Amino acid sequence: MALKDRHCTSVRATTPKVPVHEFGEFLAELPGWQIVDEHHLYKRYPFPDFASALAAVQRVAGVAEAEGHHPDITLRWGEVELRIWTHVVDGLTENDFILAAKCDGAIHGG
């Protein structure tokens, strides 16, 4: 099942991190996303103005609330940056890749 069609699940400190050798499989569904320091996902989205960037952030917030998993969001004039990781394990779980796919859909209005 595609990442965008899955849902985030409850995690604990014992939830396994995604092994580094599996990153590529997940990233294949996430164009433009980068993994930083084998710790978190990062993507920058450009916008023509502040209002459209803010509207995209509001859509991402709706997705985050629905999934119970929340990205770090930076909003500036003409851009939004997202950073995603699972804080309780201090690294990447499947939830992070699922949320990234859903954020892409929200950012692009879908």
N, C-alpha and C positions, 0 to 999 in steps of 0.2 A: 504494500500500500504506500502511496506517495506520502512524503512528509506532510504536505499541506492538508492531507485528508486524515491525518492522525490527530490524537489529542494528548496533551501533557498528562502525566500521571504523578501521583504523590511520590515524593522522594524522601529519603532519610540519609543520615551521614554514612550509612552502609551501602547506599545505592552505588553500583559500580560506575566509574567514569568510562567514557567511550575510549577504547584503546587507540593510540596514535595511528596504528596501521589501518584503522577503519575510517579515519577522517575523510579520505578521498571519496569513499562511497557516499557519504553524506553530502559532501561539498558538490558532488556531481548534480545534485538537485538544487543547489543554492548559488546561482551565478552571481559573482561580485562579492560574495562573502569571503572573509579571510579568517584564518585562525591565528591568533596572536599568542606567542609564547606557549603553545599547546595548552592554553588556559581558557581563552574566551573567543567568541565570534565577534567580528566587527564588520560593519558596512556603513558607507557614507552615501546618502541619497541627495542629489542636487534638486533644487526647486527654483522657479523663476522669481519667487518673492517670499516674504515672511508668512503671509496669510495661507498660502498653499502648503508650506512646510508645517505650519501649526495644525492645519486640517488633517494632514497625514499623521501627525503625532497623536491627535485625538482618535483617529481610527486604530492606530497601534495600541493605544491605551485600552480601547474596547476589547481588542483581541487578547491583550495581556490579562485583563480582568476575567474574561471568559475562560481562559486556560489556567488561571491561577499561577502564572509564571510571568515575571516582569523584567523587561530589559532596562538597562541604563540608557537613558535618552539624553542627547544633547541637541538642543534646538538653537539655530542661529538664523539670521537673515539668509535665505536661499539654500539652507542645508539642514539635514537631520543626520545625526550619527547614532547608531545603535550598537551597544555592546551587550552580549548575552553570555551568561554562564550560570551554573547552579552554585549558589553561594554555600549551601550546606556541605557540598563536597569539594568546594574550591576548585572547580574544573568543569569539564564538559560532560553532560549526560545527553541521552537521546532527546530529552525535553528541549534542550537548547536548540538543536537542529530543527525540531518540529516548530518551535516558536519562531525561528528565523524564517522558515518557509511561510508561516502564517503572517508574519510582519511584512514580507515581500508582497503578499496579496493585499494586505491592508494599505500599504504605502501606495500601491498602484491602483487603489480603488476597487479591488475585487474581493 
